[in-house]
Amino acid sequence: MVKISVMYPYAEGKTFNMEYYETKHMPMVAQFLGTNLVKYTIEKGIASGIPNQPLPFMAIGTFYVKSLSDYQAAIAPNRDAIRADFPNYTNITPVILVSEVIK
Amino acid sequence: MVKISVMYPYAEGKTFNMEYYETKHMPMVAQFLGTNLVKYTIEKGIASGIPNQPLPFMAIGTFYVKSLSDYQAAIAPNRDAIRADFPNYTNITPVILVSEVIK
């Protein structure tokens, strides 16, 4: 299984509306993915696990999919709609990690 | 539920031995956590999800626990043992994110 993690780095002045993200943005993207999507998760960053270090990420949304190429094919025609929704919940440019589930 | 994500950033010259991590390091830490640990996961970074961007993380290990304070109490007396094991599988200093599971 493949994970696509959309990670929103914390920095001074950055904002993130979790309610909008959970109720509008993530369901919209999930719908684009269809049956390739196994599940998706949302987490809210609380703190760094290392004392005196800043919070690394304000939020992470993760899609678990069966096929990376099917994911890419589903996202491509909807990329503009996804990006146009960003200002509705955040002013952060996300980092995106594609990873393989080992365990 | 609380997630503690131990994230290993990619950079030139950095190495990560996934086999050691999966078979030795993570089981050792999991044992320290006892019944507070709900599950743990391991993922291997493949690529950035954004074209022409470097891989953000080589690997991420995540502990799902019931209580953050119990996690911290369990790790504190074992921190030296955990850190001493780092050179056995990596030369990366991890970033650690504590987050709340929203969905």
N, CA and C atoms of all chains as a GROMACS GRO file, in nm:
protein
  618
    1MET      N    1   0.085  -0.119   0.000
    1MET     CA    2   0.000   0.000   0.000
    1MET      C    3   0.089   0.125   0.000
    2VAL      N    4   0.037   0.228  -0.064
    2VAL     CA    5   0.112   0.354  -0.076
    2VAL      C    6   0.041   0.462   0.005
    3LYS      N    7   0.121   0.544   0.075
    3LYS     CA    8   0.066   0.658   0.149
    3LYS      C    9   0.106   0.787   0.079
    4ILE      N   10   0.015   0.879   0.067
    4ILE     CA   11   0.048   1.015   0.024
    4ILE      C   12   0.016   1.106   0.142
    5SER      N   13   0.121   1.163   0.201
    5SER     CA   14   0.104   1.247   0.320
    5SER      C   15   0.121   1.392   0.281
    6VAL      N   16   0.017   1.471   0.304
    6VAL     CA   17   0.021   1.614   0.273
    6VAL      C   18   0.044   1.685   0.406
    7MET      N   19   0.166   1.741   0.420
    7MET     CA   20   0.213   1.788   0.550
    7MET      C   21   0.223   1.940   0.548
    8TYR      N   22   0.164   2.005   0.646
    8TYR     CA   23   0.159   2.151   0.652
    8TYR      C   24   0.256   2.202   0.759
    9PRO      N   25   0.375   2.249   0.717
    9PRO     CA   26   0.476   2.293   0.814
    9PRO      C   27   0.429   2.414   0.895
   10TYR      N   28   0.461   2.413   1.022
   10TYR     CA   29   0.431   2.527   1.108
   10TYR      C   30   0.535   2.636   1.088
   11ALA      N   31   0.490   2.760   1.090
   11ALA     CA   32   0.580   2.875   1.098
   11ALA      C   33   0.499   2.991   1.153
   12GLU      N   34   0.568   3.089   1.206
   12GLU     CA   35   0.505   3.212   1.258
   12GLU      C   36   0.411   3.270   1.152
   13GLY      N   37   0.289   3.305   1.190
   13GLY     CA   38   0.195   3.370   1.098
   13GLY      C   39   0.116   3.274   1.011
   14LYS      N   40   0.144   3.144   1.023
   14LYS     CA   41   0.070   3.046   0.942
   14LYS      C   42  -0.060   3.008   1.013
   15THR      N   43  -0.162   2.985   0.934
   15THR     CA   44  -0.293   2.951   0.990
   15THR      C   45  -0.346   2.824   0.924
   16PHE      N   46  -0.434   2.754   0.995
   16PHE     CA   47  -0.491   2.630   0.943
   16PHE      C   48  -0.629   2.611   1.006
   17ASN      N   49  -0.732   2.604   0.923
   17ASN     CA   50  -0.870   2.585   0.971
   17ASN      C   51  -0.905   2.435   0.964
   18MET      N   52  -0.890   2.368   1.078
   18MET     CA   53  -0.909   2.223   1.080
   18MET      C   54  -1.052   2.183   1.046
   19GLU      N   55  -1.149   2.263   1.089
   19GLU     CA   56  -1.288   2.225   1.063
   19GLU      C   57  -1.316   2.222   0.912
   20TYR      N   58  -1.271   2.326   0.841
   20TYR     CA   59  -1.293   2.329   0.697
   20TYR      C   60  -1.219   2.212   0.629
   21TYR      N   61  -1.097   2.190   0.675
   21TYR     CA   62  -1.015   2.083   0.616
   21TYR      C   63  -1.084   1.948   0.632
   22GLU      N   64  -1.139   1.924   0.750
   22GLU     CA   65  -1.200   1.794   0.781
   22GLU      C   66  -1.336   1.777   0.712
   23THR      N   67  -1.413   1.885   0.704
   23THR     CA   68  -1.550   1.870   0.654
   23THR      C   69  -1.565   1.901   0.505
   24LYS      N   70  -1.470   1.979   0.448
   24LYS     CA   71  -1.484   2.017   0.307
   24LYS      C   72  -1.368   1.968   0.220
   25HIS      N   73  -1.245   2.008   0.256
   25HIS     CA   74  -1.134   1.982   0.165
   25HIS      C   75  -1.103   1.833   0.149
   26MET      N   76  -1.083   1.764   0.259
   26MET     CA   77  -1.044   1.622   0.250
   26MET      C   78  -1.154   1.536   0.186
   27PRO      N   79  -1.281   1.556   0.221
   27PRO     CA   80  -1.385   1.479   0.152
   27PRO      C   81  -1.388   1.505   0.001
   28MET      N   82  -1.360   1.630  -0.040
   28MET     CA   83  -1.357   1.660  -0.184
   28MET      C   84  -1.246   1.580  -0.254
   29VAL      N   85  -1.126   1.585  -0.197
   29VAL     CA   86  -1.015   1.512  -0.260
   29VAL      C   87  -1.041   1.362  -0.257
   30ALA      N   88  -1.094   1.314  -0.146
   30ALA     CA   89  -1.124   1.170  -0.134
   30ALA      C   90  -1.218   1.125  -0.245
   31GLN      N   91  -1.314   1.210  -0.277
   31GLN     CA   92  -1.411   1.176  -0.382
   31GLN      C   93  -1.343   1.162  -0.518
   32PHE      N   94  -1.241   1.244  -0.543
   32PHE     CA   95  -1.168   1.235  -0.671
   32PHE      C   96  -1.099   1.099  -0.685
   33LEU      N   97  -1.063   1.038  -0.572
   33LEU     CA   98  -0.979   0.917  -0.575
   33LEU      C   99  -1.056   0.788  -0.599
   34GLY      N  100  -1.186   0.790  -0.571
   34GLY     CA  101  -1.269   0.673  -0.601
   34GLY      C  102  -1.225   0.549  -0.526
   35THR      N  103  -1.238   0.435  -0.593
   35THR     CA  104  -1.214   0.306  -0.526
   35THR      C  105  -1.065   0.276  -0.505
   36ASN      N  106  -0.977   0.360  -0.562
   36ASN     CA  107  -0.834   0.343  -0.535
   36ASN      C  108  -0.801   0.380  -0.390
   37LEU      N  109  -0.886   0.463  -0.330
   37LEU     CA  110  -0.862   0.510  -0.192
   37LEU      C  111  -0.904   0.402  -0.092
   38VAL      N  112  -0.809   0.358  -0.010
   38VAL     CA  113  -0.839   0.259   0.094
   38VAL      C  114  -0.898   0.331   0.216
   39LYS      N  115  -0.833   0.439   0.257
   39LYS     CA  116  -0.882   0.523   0.368
   39LYS      C  117  -0.802   0.652   0.370
   40TYR      N  118  -0.850   0.749   0.444
   40TYR     CA  119  -0.767   0.866   0.468
   40TYR      C  120  -0.772   0.904   0.614
   41THR      N  121  -0.666   0.969   0.660
   41THR     CA  122  -0.657   1.009   0.800
   41THR      C  123  -0.620   1.157   0.807
   42ILE      N  124  -0.654   1.217   0.920
   42ILE     CA  125  -0.621   1.357   0.947
   42ILE      C  126  -0.562   1.365   1.087
   43GLU      N  127  -0.451   1.437   1.100
   43GLU     CA  128  -0.397   1.459   1.234
   43GLU      C  129  -0.364   1.606   1.252
   44LYS      N  130  -0.374   1.649   1.377
   44LYS     CA  131  -0.347   1.787   1.414
   44LYS      C  132  -0.220   1.792   1.496
   45GLY      N  133  -0.120   1.868   1.451
   45GLY     CA  134   0.006   1.879   1.525
   45GLY      C  135  -0.014   1.948   1.658
   46ILE      N  136   0.046   1.892   1.763
   46ILE     CA  137   0.033   1.948   1.898
   46ILE      C  138   0.165   2.011   1.943
   47ALA      N  139   0.275   1.941   1.922
   47ALA     CA  140   0.405   1.986   1.972
   47ALA      C  141   0.516   1.908   1.904
   48SER      N  142   0.638   1.959   1.917
   48SER     CA  143   0.753   1.876   1.883
   48SER      C  144   0.772   1.776   1.995
   49GLY      N  145   0.819   1.658   1.961
   49GLY     CA  146   0.849   1.557   2.063
   49GLY      C  147   0.984   1.581   2.126
   50ILE      N  148   1.057   1.684   2.078
   50ILE     CA  149   1.188   1.718   2.133
   50ILE      C  150   1.175   1.852   2.206
   51PRO      N  151   1.213   1.857   2.335
   51PRO     CA  152   1.196   1.980   2.413
   51PRO      C  153   1.263   2.100   2.346
   52ASN      N  154   1.198   2.216   2.355
   52ASN     CA  155   1.251   2.343   2.304
   52ASN      C  156   1.266   2.348   2.152
   53GLN      N  157   1.199   2.259   2.081
   53GLN     CA  158   1.198   2.265   1.935
   53GLN      C  159   1.058   2.310   1.892
   54PRO      N  160   1.050   2.387   1.782
   54PRO     CA  161   0.917   2.431   1.736
   54PRO      C  162   0.834   2.314   1.682
   55LEU      N  163   0.703   2.333   1.682
   55LEU     CA  164   0.611   2.236   1.621
   55LEU      C  165   0.653   2.213   1.475
   56PRO      N  166   0.675   2.089   1.433
   56PRO     CA  167   0.717   2.067   1.293
   56PRO      C  168   0.604   2.090   1.192
   57PHE      N  169   0.484   2.037   1.223
   57PHE     CA  170   0.372   2.046   1.128
   57PHE      C  171   0.243   2.082   1.202
   58MET      N  172   0.162   2.171   1.142
   58MET     CA  173   0.034   2.208   1.203
   58MET      C  174  -0.070   2.100   1.178
   59ALA      N  175  -0.060   2.034   1.065
   59ALA     CA  176  -0.158   1.929   1.030
   59ALA      C  177  -0.096   1.839   0.924
   60ILE      N  178  -0.148   1.716   0.919
   60ILE     CA  179  -0.110   1.622   0.812
   60ILE      C  180  -0.236   1.548   0.768
   61GLY      N  181  -0.259   1.547   0.639
   61GLY     CA  182  -0.367   1.466   0.582
   61GLY      C  183  -0.304   1.355   0.499
   62THR      N  184  -0.350   1.232   0.517
   62THR     CA  185  -0.286   1.118   0.451
   62THR      C  186  -0.387   1.032   0.375
   63PHE      N  187  -0.354   1.004   0.250
   63PHE     CA  188  -0.434   0.914   0.168
   63PHE      C  189  -0.361   0.780   0.155
   64TYR      N  190  -0.430   0.672   0.187
   64TYR     CA  191  -0.376   0.537   0.166
   64TYR      C  192  -0.440   0.484   0.038
   65VAL      N  193  -0.358   0.458  -0.063
   65VAL     CA  194  -0.413   0.413  -0.191
   65VAL      C  195  -0.348   0.282  -0.235
   66LYS      N  196  -0.421   0.212  -0.323
   66LYS     CA  197  -0.370   0.085  -0.375
   66LYS      C  198  -0.264   0.110  -0.481
   67SER      N  199  -0.284   0.213  -0.563
   67SER     CA  200  -0.196   0.237  -0.677
   67SER      C  201  -0.156   0.384  -0.685
   68LEU      N  202  -0.023   0.408  -0.688
   68LEU     CA  203   0.025   0.545  -0.700
   68LEU      C  204  -0.008   0.605  -0.836
   69SER      N  205   0.004   0.524  -0.941
   69SER     CA  206  -0.025   0.578  -1.076
   69SER      C  207  -0.173   0.611  -1.091
   70ASP      N  208  -0.261   0.530  -1.032
   70ASP     CA  209  -0.405   0.563  -1.035
   70ASP      C  210  -0.432   0.691  -0.955
   71TYR      N  211  -0.360   0.708  -0.844
   71TYR     CA  212  -0.374   0.832  -0.765
   71TYR      C  213  -0.335   0.952  -0.849
   72GLN      N  214  -0.220   0.942  -0.915
   72GLN     CA  215  -0.171   1.054  -0.996
   72GLN      C  216  -0.267   1.085  -1.111
   73ALA      N  217  -0.320   0.979  -1.172
   73ALA     CA  218  -0.414   0.997  -1.284
   73ALA      C  219  -0.544   1.063  -1.236
   74ALA      N  220  -0.584   1.034  -1.112
   74ALA     CA  221  -0.708   1.091  -1.059
   74ALA      C  222  -0.690   1.237  -1.016
   75ILE      N  223  -0.571   1.268  -0.966
   75ILE     CA  224  -0.545   1.404  -0.916
   75ILE      C  225  -0.521   1.502  -1.031
   76ALA      N  226  -0.450   1.458  -1.134
   76ALA     CA  227  -0.407   1.550  -1.242
   76ALA      C  228  -0.520   1.639  -1.295
   77PRO      N  229  -0.636   1.583  -1.334
   77PRO     CA  230  -0.740   1.669  -1.391
   77PRO      C  231  -0.810   1.756  -1.286
   78ASN      N  232  -0.782   1.730  -1.157
   78ASN     CA  233  -0.847   1.804  -1.048
   78ASN      C  234  -0.752   1.893  -0.970
   79ARG      N  235  -0.629   1.904  -1.019
   79ARG     CA  236  -0.526   1.978  -0.943
   79ARG      C  237  -0.566   2.125  -0.922
   80ASP      N  238  -0.622   2.187  -1.024
   80ASP     CA  239  -0.660   2.329  -1.010
   80ASP      C  240  -0.769   2.347  -0.905
   81ALA      N  241  -0.866   2.257  -0.903
   81ALA     CA  242  -0.974   2.266  -0.803
   81ALA      C  243  -0.919   2.247  -0.662
   82ILE      N  244  -0.824   2.154  -0.648
   82ILE     CA  245  -0.766   2.128  -0.516
   82ILE      C  246  -0.688   2.250  -0.468
   83ARG      N  247  -0.604   2.306  -0.558
   83ARG     CA  248  -0.523   2.422  -0.519
   83ARG      C  249  -0.609   2.545  -0.492
   84ALA      N  250  -0.715   2.560  -0.569
   84ALA     CA  251  -0.803   2.676  -0.551
   84ALA      C  252  -0.872   2.672  -0.415
   85ASP      N  253  -0.880   2.553  -0.355
   85ASP     CA  254  -0.944   2.539  -0.224
   85ASP      C  255  -0.848   2.570  -0.108
   86PHE      N  256  -0.718   2.570  -0.133
   86PHE     CA  257  -0.619   2.594  -0.026
   86PHE      C  258  -0.649   2.720   0.055
   87PRO      N  259  -0.672   2.837  -0.010
   87PRO     CA  260  -0.691   2.961   0.069
   87PRO      C  261  -0.814   2.956   0.160
   88ASN      N  262  -0.905   2.862   0.135
   88ASN     CA  263  -1.022   2.848   0.223
   88ASN      C  264  -0.986   2.794   0.361
   89TYR      N  265  -0.868   2.733   0.376
   89TYR     CA  266  -0.836   2.679   0.508
   89TYR      C  267  -0.692   2.705   0.555
   90THR      N  268  -0.604   2.747   0.463
   90THR     CA  269  -0.466   2.767   0.509
   90THR      C  270  -0.388   2.862   0.418
   91ASN      N  271  -0.281   2.920   0.474
   91ASN     CA  272  -0.185   2.998   0.395
   91ASN      C  273  -0.049   2.927   0.391
   92ILE      N  274  -0.051   2.797   0.419
   92ILE     CA  275   0.073   2.716   0.420
   92ILE      C  276   0.088   2.641   0.287
   93THR      N  277   0.208   2.639   0.233
   93THR     CA  278   0.238   2.554   0.118
   93THR      C  279   0.281   2.417   0.170
   94PRO      N  280   0.206   2.312   0.138
   94PRO     CA  281   0.239   2.183   0.198
   94PRO      C  282   0.361   2.115   0.136
   95VAL      N  283   0.419   2.026   0.215
   95VAL     CA  284   0.520   1.931   0.170
   95VAL      C  285   0.447   1.800   0.148
   96ILE      N  286   0.477   1.729   0.039
   96ILE     CA  287   0.406   1.604   0.013
   96ILE      C  288   0.504   1.487   0.008
   97LEU      N  289   0.478   1.386   0.089
   97LEU     CA  290   0.562   1.266   0.091
   97LEU      C  291   0.486   1.147   0.037
   98VAL      N  292   0.545   1.080  -0.061
   98VAL     CA  293   0.492   0.952  -0.108
   98VAL      C  294   0.575   0.844  -0.040
   99SER      N  295   0.510   0.752   0.028
   99SER     CA  296   0.584   0.648   0.098
   99SER      C  297   0.516   0.513   0.085
  100GLU      N  298   0.596   0.412   0.117
  100GLU     CA  299   0.548   0.273   0.110
  100GLU      C  300   0.524   0.225   0.252
  101VAL      N  301   0.411   0.160   0.275
  101VAL     CA  302   0.380   0.106   0.407
  101VAL      C  303   0.464  -0.019   0.428
  102ILE      N  304   0.554  -0.016   0.527
  102ILE     CA  305   0.639  -0.131   0.555
  102ILE      C  306   0.573  -0.218   0.663
  103LYS      N  307   0.518  -0.153   0.762
  103LYS     CA  308   0.447  -0.224   0.871
  103LYS      C  309   0.336  -0.134   0.922
  104MET      N  310  -0.675   0.963   2.058
  104MET     CA  311  -0.549   0.890   2.048
  104MET      C  312  -0.439   0.987   2.006
  105VAL      N  313  -0.319   0.962   2.053
  105VAL     CA  314  -0.205   1.047   2.024
  105VAL      C  315  -0.106   0.970   1.937
  106LYS      N  316  -0.049   1.041   1.838
  106LYS     CA  317   0.054   0.982   1.752
  106LYS      C  318   0.188   1.048   1.784
  107ILE      N  319   0.291   0.970   1.794
  107ILE     CA  320   0.426   1.025   1.799
  107ILE      C  321   0.497   0.976   1.674
  108SER      N  322   0.527   1.070   1.584
  108SER     CA  323   0.588   1.036   1.455
  108SER      C  324   0.735   1.074   1.458
  109VAL      N  325   0.821   0.975   1.438
  109VAL     CA  326   0.965   0.999   1.436
  109VAL      C  327   1.006   0.999   1.289
  110MET      N  328   1.042   1.120   1.240
  110MET     CA  329   1.057   1.143   1.096
  110MET      C  330   1.204   1.166   1.064
  111TYR      N  331   1.256   1.093   0.967
  111TYR     CA  332   1.397   1.100   0.932
  111TYR      C  333   1.414   1.176   0.801
  112PRO      N  334   1.453   1.306   0.808
  112PRO     CA  335   1.464   1.388   0.686
  112PRO      C  336   1.572   1.334   0.593
  113TYR      N  337   1.543   1.338   0.464
  113TYR     CA  338   1.643   1.301   0.364
  113TYR      C  339   1.738   1.417   0.339
  114ALA      N  340   1.864   1.383   0.320
  114ALA     CA  341   1.963   1.480   0.270
  114ALA      C  342   2.076   1.399   0.208
  115GLU      N  343   2.154   1.463   0.123
  115GLU     CA  344   2.271   1.402   0.061
  115GLU      C  345   2.361   1.339   0.168
  116GLY      N  346   2.402   1.214   0.146
  116GLY     CA  347   2.495   1.149   0.239
  116GLY      C  348   2.428   1.081   0.358
  117LYS      N  349   2.297   1.094   0.369
  117LYS     CA  350   2.227   1.032   0.481
  117LYS      C  351   2.193   0.887   0.446
  118THR      N  352   2.199   0.802   0.547
  118THR     CA  353   2.172   0.659   0.525
  118THR      C  354   2.068   0.610   0.625
  119PHE      N  355   1.998   0.504   0.587
  119PHE     CA  356   1.895   0.447   0.675
  119PHE      C  357   1.883   0.299   0.645
  120ASN      N  358   1.905   0.215   0.747
  120ASN     CA  359   1.896   0.070   0.731
  120ASN      C  360   1.756   0.024   0.777
  121MET      N  361   1.666   0.008   0.680
  121MET     CA  362   1.528  -0.025   0.712
  121MET      C  363   1.514  -0.160   0.780
  122GLU      N  364   1.597  -0.256   0.741
  122GLU     CA  365   1.584  -0.390   0.801
  122GLU      C  366   1.614  -0.386   0.951
  123TYR      N  367   1.722  -0.317   0.987
  123TYR     CA  368   1.756  -0.306   1.130
  123TYR      C  369   1.646  -0.231   1.205
  124TYR      N  370   1.598  -0.123   1.143
  124TYR     CA  371   1.494  -0.041   1.206
  124TYR      C  372   1.368  -0.124   1.235
  125GLU      N  373   1.331  -0.204   1.135
  125GLU     CA  374   1.207  -0.282   1.146
  125GLU      C  375   1.221  -0.401   1.242
  126THR      N  376   1.337  -0.465   1.239
  126THR     CA  377   1.350  -0.588   1.318
  126THR      C  378   1.411  -0.567   1.457
  127LYS      N  379   1.484  -0.458   1.477
  127LYS     CA  380   1.551  -0.436   1.607
  127LYS      C  381   1.505  -0.308   1.678
  128HIS      N  382   1.518  -0.194   1.610
  128HIS     CA  383   1.497  -0.069   1.683
  128HIS      C  384   1.350  -0.049   1.725
  129MET      N  385   1.260  -0.058   1.628
  129MET     CA  386   1.119  -0.031   1.661
  129MET      C  387   1.062  -0.132   1.761
  130PRO      N  388   1.092  -0.262   1.748
  130PRO     CA  389   1.043  -0.356   1.850
  130PRO      C  390   1.097  -0.324   1.990
  131MET      N  391   1.223  -0.276   1.997
  131MET     CA  392   1.281  -0.240   2.128
  131MET      C  393   1.202  -0.126   2.191
  132VAL      N  394   1.178  -0.019   2.113
  132VAL     CA  395   1.106   0.096   2.167
  132VAL      C  396   0.962   0.056   2.202
  133ALA      N  397   0.901  -0.025   2.116
  133ALA     CA  398   0.762  -0.068   2.141
  133ALA      C  399   0.752  -0.140   2.275
  134GLN      N  400   0.854  -0.218   2.306
  134GLN     CA  401   0.853  -0.294   2.432
  134GLN      C  402   0.857  -0.200   2.552
  135PHE      N  403   0.930  -0.088   2.539
  135PHE     CA  404   0.935   0.009   2.649
  135PHE      C  405   0.796   0.068   2.678
  136LEU      N  406   0.710   0.072   2.576
  136LEU     CA  407   0.582   0.144   2.590
  136LEU      C  408   0.472   0.062   2.654
  137GLY      N  409   0.485  -0.070   2.653
  137GLY     CA  410   0.388  -0.155   2.722
  137GLY      C  411   0.247  -0.139   2.669
  138THR      N  412   0.151  -0.147   2.759
  138THR     CA  413   0.010  -0.149   2.718
  138THR      C  414  -0.042  -0.012   2.676
  139ASN      N  415   0.036   0.092   2.696
  139ASN     CA  416  -0.004   0.226   2.647
  139ASN      C  417   0.000   0.230   2.494
  140LEU      N  418   0.081   0.142   2.434
  140LEU     CA  419   0.096   0.138   2.288
  140LEU      C  420  -0.023   0.067   2.223
  141VAL      N  421  -0.093   0.139   2.135
  141VAL     CA  422  -0.205   0.078   2.062
  141VAL      C  423  -0.152   0.002   1.941
  142LYS      N  424  -0.062   0.066   1.866
  142LYS     CA  425   0.005   0.001   1.752
  142LYS      C  426   0.120   0.090   1.708
  143TYR      N  427   0.206   0.035   1.624
  143TYR     CA  428   0.305   0.122   1.561
  143TYR      C  429   0.315   0.089   1.414
  144THR      N  430   0.355   0.189   1.336
  144THR     CA  431   0.367   0.171   1.192
  144THR      C  432   0.505   0.219   1.145
  145ILE      N  433   0.545   0.168   1.029
  145ILE     CA  434   0.673   0.206   0.968
  145ILE      C  435   0.646   0.235   0.821
  146GLU      N  436   0.698   0.347   0.773
  146GLU     CA  437   0.686   0.373   0.629
  146GLU      C  438   0.822   0.414   0.573
  147LYS      N  439   0.841   0.382   0.446
  147LYS     CA  440   0.967   0.412   0.376
  147LYS      C  441   0.940   0.519   0.272
  148GLY      N  442   1.008   0.633   0.281
  148GLY     CA  443   0.989   0.741   0.184
  148GLY      C  444   1.033   0.699   0.045
  149ILE      N  445   0.950   0.730  -0.056
  149ILE     CA  446   0.980   0.694  -0.194
  149ILE      C  447   1.014   0.817  -0.277
  150ALA      N  448   0.936   0.924  -0.260
  150ALA     CA  449   0.954   1.043  -0.344
  150ALA      C  450   0.877   1.159  -0.282
  151SER      N  451   0.907   1.278  -0.330
  151SER     CA  452   0.818   1.391  -0.302
  151SER      C  453   0.696   1.375  -0.391
  152GLY      N  454   0.581   1.418  -0.343
  152GLY     CA  455   0.461   1.417  -0.425
  152GLY      C  456   0.453   1.538  -0.516
  153ILE      N  457   0.553   1.626  -0.505
  153ILE     CA  458   0.559   1.746  -0.590
  153ILE      C  459   0.677   1.729  -0.686
  154PRO      N  460   0.652   1.739  -0.817
  154PRO     CA  461   0.759   1.717  -0.915
  154PRO      C  462   0.881   1.808  -0.890
  155ASN      N  463   1.000   1.753  -0.910
  155ASN     CA  464   1.126   1.828  -0.898
  155ASN      C  465   1.159   1.876  -0.758
  156GLN      N  466   1.092   1.817  -0.658
  156GLN     CA  467   1.127   1.848  -0.520
  156GLN      C  468   1.198   1.725  -0.462
  157PRO      N  469   1.295   1.748  -0.370
  157PRO     CA  470   1.365   1.633  -0.311
  157PRO      C  471   1.273   1.553  -0.218
  158LEU      N  472   1.309   1.427  -0.197
  158LEU     CA  473   1.239   1.341  -0.101
  158LEU      C  474   1.238   1.410   0.035
  159PRO      N  475   1.121   1.432   0.098
  159PRO     CA  476   1.122   1.500   0.230
  159PRO      C  477   1.177   1.413   0.344
  160PHE      N  478   1.137   1.285   0.347
  160PHE     CA  479   1.178   1.197   0.458
  160PHE      C  480   1.216   1.059   0.404
  161MET      N  481   1.324   1.002   0.458
  161MET     CA  482   1.366   0.867   0.417
  161MET      C  483   1.279   0.761   0.483
  162ALA      N  484   1.233   0.790   0.604
  162ALA     CA  485   1.152   0.693   0.678
  162ALA      C  486   1.076   0.766   0.789
  163ILE      N  487   0.964   0.706   0.829
  163ILE     CA  488   0.889   0.757   0.944
  163ILE      C  489   0.841   0.637   1.025
  164GLY      N  490   0.867   0.641   1.154
  164GLY     CA  491   0.813   0.542   1.246
  164GLY      C  492   0.714   0.611   1.338
  165THR      N  493   0.596   0.551   1.355
  165THR     CA  494   0.489   0.618   1.431
  165THR      C  495   0.435   0.528   1.541
  166PHE      N  496   0.427   0.584   1.660
  166PHE     CA  497   0.365   0.514   1.774
  166PHE      C  498   0.229   0.576   1.801
  167TYR      N  499   0.126   0.494   1.807
  167TYR     CA  500  -0.008   0.537   1.846
  167TYR      C  501  -0.028   0.497   1.991
  168VAL      N  502  -0.044   0.598   2.079
  168VAL     CA  503  -0.056   0.567   2.222
  168VAL      C  504  -0.184   0.627   2.280
  169LYS      N  505  -0.225   0.569   2.393
  169LYS     CA  506  -0.346   0.619   2.461
  169LYS      C  507  -0.315   0.746   2.538
  170SER      N  508  -0.197   0.753   2.596
  170SER     CA  509  -0.164   0.865   2.684
  170SER      C  510  -0.025   0.919   2.652
  171LEU      N  511  -0.018   1.052   2.626
  171LEU     CA  512   0.111   1.114   2.599
  171LEU      C  513   0.198   1.116   2.724
  172SER      N  514   0.140   1.142   2.839
  172SER     CA  515   0.222   1.148   2.961
  172SER      C  516   0.277   1.010   2.997
  173ASP      N  517   0.198   0.904   2.973
  173ASP     CA  518   0.250   0.769   2.997
  173ASP      C  519   0.363   0.736   2.898
  174TYR      N  520   0.348   0.785   2.774
  174TYR     CA  521   0.455   0.766   2.674
  174TYR      C  522   0.584   0.832   2.723
  175GLN      N  523   0.571   0.958   2.766
  175GLN     CA  524   0.689   1.032   2.810
  175GLN      C  525   0.754   0.966   2.932
  176ALA      N  526   0.670   0.917   3.024
  176ALA     CA  527   0.721   0.851   3.145
  176ALA      C  528   0.793   0.721   3.111
  177ALA      N  529   0.746   0.653   3.005
  177ALA     CA  530   0.808   0.525   2.965
  177ALA      C  531   0.939   0.548   2.890
  178ILE      N  532   0.944   0.657   2.811
  178ILE     CA  533   1.064   0.683   2.731
  178ILE      C  534   1.178   0.739   2.816
  179ALA      N  535   1.145   0.827   2.910
  179ALA     CA  536   1.248   0.899   2.987
  179ALA      C  537   1.361   0.809   3.040
  180PRO      N  538   1.330   0.700   3.111
  180PRO     CA  539   1.439   0.617   3.166
  180PRO      C  540   1.512   0.534   3.060
  181ASN      N  541   1.458   0.532   2.937
  181ASN     CA  542   1.518   0.451   2.830
  181ASN      C  543   1.578   0.536   2.718
  182ARG      N  544   1.581   0.669   2.738
  182ARG     CA  545   1.625   0.758   2.631
  182ARG      C  546   1.768   0.728   2.586
  183ASP      N  547   1.857   0.701   2.682
  183ASP     CA  548   1.996   0.675   2.646
  183ASP      C  549   2.009   0.548   2.561
  184ALA      N  550   1.932   0.445   2.597
  184ALA     CA  551   1.936   0.319   2.520
  184ALA      C  552   1.884   0.340   2.379
  185ILE      N  553   1.778   0.421   2.367
  185ILE     CA  554   1.720   0.447   2.235
  185ILE      C  555   1.820   0.524   2.148
  186ARG      N  556   1.879   0.630   2.205
  186ARG     CA  557   1.975   0.712   2.129
  186ARG      C  558   2.100   0.633   2.093
  187ALA      N  559   2.143   0.547   2.184
  187ALA     CA  560   2.265   0.468   2.158
  187ALA      C  561   2.244   0.373   2.041
  188ASP      N  562   2.119   0.341   2.011
  188ASP     CA  563   2.090   0.249   1.901
  188ASP      C  564   2.085   0.320   1.765
  189PHE      N  565   2.070   0.452   1.764
  189PHE     CA  566   2.061   0.528   1.638
  189PHE      C  567   2.172   0.492   1.538
  190PRO      N  568   2.302   0.496   1.581
  190PRO     CA  569   2.409   0.471   1.482
  190PRO      C  570   2.404   0.332   1.420
  191ASN      N  571   2.326   0.241   1.480
  191ASN     CA  572   2.314   0.107   1.421
  191ASN      C  573   2.230   0.106   1.294
  192TYR      N  574   2.153   0.212   1.270
  192TYR     CA  575   2.070   0.211   1.148
  192TYR      C  576   2.068   0.342   1.072
  193THR      N  577   2.115   0.452   1.133
  193THR     CA  578   2.107   0.579   1.058
  193THR      C  579   2.206   0.683   1.108
  194ASN      N  580   2.237   0.780   1.023
  194ASN     CA  581   2.315   0.896   1.064
  194ASN      C  582   2.229   1.023   1.057
  195ILE      N  583   2.097   1.003   1.059
  195ILE     CA  584   2.003   1.115   1.051
  195ILE      C  585   1.954   1.152   1.191
  196THR      N  586   1.946   1.281   1.221
  196THR     CA  587   1.881   1.328   1.343
  196THR      C  588   1.733   1.345   1.313
  197PRO      N  589   1.645   1.270   1.382
  197PRO     CA  590   1.504   1.277   1.346
  197PRO      C  591   1.434   1.403   1.397
  198VAL      N  592   1.324   1.434   1.328
  198VAL     CA  593   1.228   1.535   1.372
  198VAL      C  594   1.114   1.456   1.436
  199ILE      N  595   1.061   1.502   1.549
  199ILE     CA  596   0.954   1.427   1.614
  199ILE      C  597   0.829   1.513   1.627
  200LEU      N  598   0.719   1.461   1.575
  200LEU     CA  599   0.590   1.532   1.582
  200LEU      C  600   0.495   1.458   1.675
  201VAL      N  601   0.442   1.531   1.771
  201VAL     CA  602   0.332   1.479   1.854
  201VAL      C  603   0.204   1.536   1.796
  202SER      N  604   0.109   1.448   1.764
  202SER     CA  605  -0.014   1.497   1.703
  202SER      C  606  -0.135   1.421   1.757
  203GLU      N  607  -0.250   1.482   1.733
  203GLU     CA  608  -0.377   1.425   1.778
  203GLU      C  609  -0.448   1.366   1.657
  204VAL      N  610  -0.500   1.246   1.671
  204VAL     CA  611  -0.574   1.183   1.562
  204VAL      C  612  -0.711   1.249   1.554
  205ILE      N  613  -0.739   1.316   1.441
  205ILE     CA  614  -0.868   1.383   1.421
  205ILE      C  615  -0.965   1.287   1.350
  206LYS      N  616  -0.911   1.219   1.250
  206LYS     CA  617  -0.989   1.119   1.176
  206LYS      C  618  -0.898   1.008   1.127
   0.00000   0.00000   0.00000
